[in-house]
Amino acid sequence: MTVFFCFINKTGYSLETKEKIYTVIYSLILLLTCNFVGKEQVFVYQTVKLYTFELACCLFLSVEDSDQISKLSLQFDAFLKGIVGFSLNIPGTRFHRAKKAADEIRKEIKMIVEKRKVDLEEKRASLTQDLLSHMLATSDPSGRFMTEKEILDNILLLLFAGHDTARSVLTLVMRYLGQLPQVYEHVLKGW
C-alpha cells in the first residue's frame, strides 16, 4: 500500500482528490477486513468484486451514490459475462446481452458526462477531481479534445480493465494470505 500511496502523491491530482482516494481505499480495506475477520471460511470474490467496482466508479467518475453504482454494477456484470466467448450478436446470446449492457452503461456514463460538463463550466467540479474531468478538459498536443464517444468508450474500457485486474489480484492475494498464516502475520505487523 505504501508504494501505491507514494505513486498517488507524485501524480498531478489535487489535494482534495488525493484525500478522496485515500479515504476510499482505507474504507475499502476496513470493509473487507470487517467482512472477513474471525471467520473460518470466507468468500472473497463477490465482496472484492463489489468493492473494486465501487472504487473504480469513484476514482474514474466520482460516482459515490450506492444506487447509481448498483445500477451500473448490474449492467457491468451482464457485460462481463458476454465479452468472452463467441461473438454472435443474436438475441438470447450472452454476447447480445453484453452489447445491450454496454449500451446501457454508456447511456449512464453519458448522463454523468453531461452533468460534469455543466459542473465544470459552473466551477462546481475540479479539473483534477477524477479521470473523467481530465478527459473532458485536456487536449492532445495538436489541441484536439476527445469526442464524447471516445470518452464513453475509454471509461468503459478502464472500468473493465481497472476493475477486473484489481479484483483478480486482490482475490489471489487474500487467498495466499489465508494459505500462508506466517506471511499474513508479517503483513499485519507491517501495518
C-alpha positions in Angstrom: 0.0 0.0 0.0 2.8 2.4 0.8 4.1 2.1 -2.8 0.6 2.9 -4.1 0.3 6.0 -1.8 3.7 7.2 -2.9 2.5 6.9 -6.5 -0.6 8.9 -5.8 1.4 11.6 -4.1 3.5 12.0 -7.3 0.6 12.4 -9.6 -1.0 15.7 -10.6 -4.1 15.1 -8.6 -5.3 17.9 -6.4 -5.0 17.5 -2.6 -8.8 17.1 -2.5 -8.6 14.3 -4.9 -5.7 12.6 -3.1 -7.7 12.8 0.1 -10.7 11.2 -1.6 -8.6 8.4 -3.0 -7.0 7.7 0.4 -10.4 7.7 2.1 -12.0 5.4 -0.4 -9.1 2.9 -0.3 -9.0 2.9 3.5 -12.7 2.4 3.8 -12.4 -0.5 1.3 -9.7 -2.1 3.5 -11.8 -1.6 6.6 -14.9 -3.0 4.9 -13.0 -6.0 3.6 -11.4 -6.6 7.0 -14.7 -6.4 8.8 -16.3 -8.9 6.4 -13.5 -11.5 6.9 -12.2 -11.2 10.5 -12.8 -14.2 12.7 -14.4 -16.3 10.1 -13.3 -19.8 9.4 -14.2 -19.6 5.7 -14.7 -16.5 3.6 -15.9 -15.9 0.1 -13.7 -13.2 -1.2 -14.5 -13.0 -4.9 -18.0 -11.4 -4.6 -17.0 -9.0 -1.9 -13.9 -7.9 -3.7 -15.8 -7.6 -7.0 -18.3 -5.2 -5.5 -15.7 -3.0 -3.7 -13.3 -2.8 -6.6 -16.1 -1.7 -8.9 -17.1 0.9 -6.3 -13.5 2.1 -6.2 -13.3 2.3 -10.0 -16.5 4.3 -10.2 -15.3 6.7 -7.5 -11.8 7.2 -9.0 -12.8 7.4 -12.7 -16.2 9.1 -12.4 -16.5 10.5 -8.9 -19.7 8.4 -8.5 -20.3 7.5 -4.9 -24.1 7.1 -4.9 -24.8 3.4 -4.0 -27.9 3.3 -6.1 -26.1 4.5 -9.2 -23.2 2.1 -8.6 -25.7 -0.8 -8.1 -27.4 0.1 -11.4 -24.0 0.3 -13.2 -22.8 -2.9 -11.5 -25.8 -5.0 -12.7 -25.2 -3.8 -16.3 -21.5 -4.4 -15.9 -22.0 -8.0 -14.7 -24.0 -8.7 -17.9 -21.3 -7.0 -19.9 -18.6 -9.1 -18.3 -20.4 -12.4 -18.9 -20.7 -11.8 -22.6 -17.4 -10.3 -23.7 -15.6 -13.7 -23.5 -16.9 -16.3 -25.9 -18.5 -16.4 -29.3 -19.3 -13.1 -30.9 -22.8 -14.0 -32.1 -25.0 -10.9 -31.9 -28.2 -12.9 -31.9 -31.0 -12.1 -29.3 -30.7 -14.5 -26.4 -26.9 -15.0 -26.6 -24.5 -13.7 -23.9 -22.8 -11.5 -26.5 -26.0 -9.9 -27.4 -26.8 -9.2 -23.8 -23.3 -7.9 -23.3 -23.7 -5.4 -26.2 -27.0 -4.2 -24.7 -25.5 -3.9 -21.3 -22.5 -1.9 -22.7 -25.0 0.4 -24.4 -26.8 0.9 -21.1 -23.5 1.6 -19.3 -22.6 4.2 -22.0 -26.0 5.9 -21.5 -25.4 6.1 -17.8 -21.9 7.4 -18.3 -23.2 9.9 -20.9 -25.5 11.4 -18.3 -22.6 11.7 -15.9 -20.5 13.3 -18.6 -23.3 15.9 -19.4 -23.7 16.8 -15.8 -19.9 17.0 -15.3 -19.6 19.4 -18.3 -22.1 21.7 -16.6 -20.4 21.3 -13.2 -17.0 22.2 -14.8 -18.5 25.3 -16.6 -20.1 26.5 -13.3 -17.0 25.7 -11.3 -18.8 23.1 -9.1 -16.3 20.4 -10.2 -12.5 20.4 -10.4 -10.4 19.7 -13.5 -8.3 17.3 -11.4 -11.0 15.6 -9.4 -11.0 12.4 -11.5 -10.2 10.8 -14.8 -13.5 12.0 -16.4 -12.7 15.7 -15.7 -9.2 15.2 -17.0 -10.6 13.7 -20.3 -13.1 16.5 -20.7 -10.6 19.3 -20.1 -7.4 18.1 -21.6 -6.5 18.2 -25.3 -3.8 16.4 -27.2 -0.6 18.3 -28.4 -2.5 19.4 -31.5 -5.3 20.9 -29.5 -7.9 18.2 -30.2 -10.2 17.2 -27.4 -11.6 13.7 -27.1 -15.1 13.2 -28.6 -17.9 12.1 -26.3 -17.9 8.7 -27.9 -14.1 8.3 -27.3 -14.7 9.3 -23.6 -17.5 6.9 -23.2 -15.6 4.0 -24.7 -12.4 4.8 -22.8 -14.3 5.0 -19.5 -16.0 1.7 -20.2 -12.6 0.1 -21.1 -11.0 1.5 -18.0 -13.8 0.3 -15.8 -13.3 -3.2 -17.2 -9.5 -3.2 -17.0 -9.2 -1.4 -13.7 -12.0 -3.5 -12.0 -11.1 -6.8 -13.5 -7.3 -6.7 -12.8 -7.7 -5.3 -9.3 -10.4 -7.8 -8.4 -8.2 -10.7 -9.6 -5.1 -9.6 -7.8 -6.9 -8.8 -4.5 -8.7 -12.2 -4.6 -5.4 -14.0 -5.2 -3.6 -12.0 -2.5 -6.3 -12.8 0.0 -6.2 -16.5 -0.9 -2.5 -16.7 -0.5 -2.6 -14.8 2.8 -5.2 -17.3 4.0 -3.0 -20.2 3.0 0.2 -18.7 4.5 -0.5 -17.6 8.0 3.1 -16.7 8.7 3.0 -14.2 5.8 -0.4 -12.9 7.0 1.1 -12.2 10.4 4.0 -10.5 8.9 1.7 -8.3 6.8 -0.3 -7.4 9.9 2.8 -6.4 11.8 3.9 -4.1 8.9 0.7 -2.1 9.2 
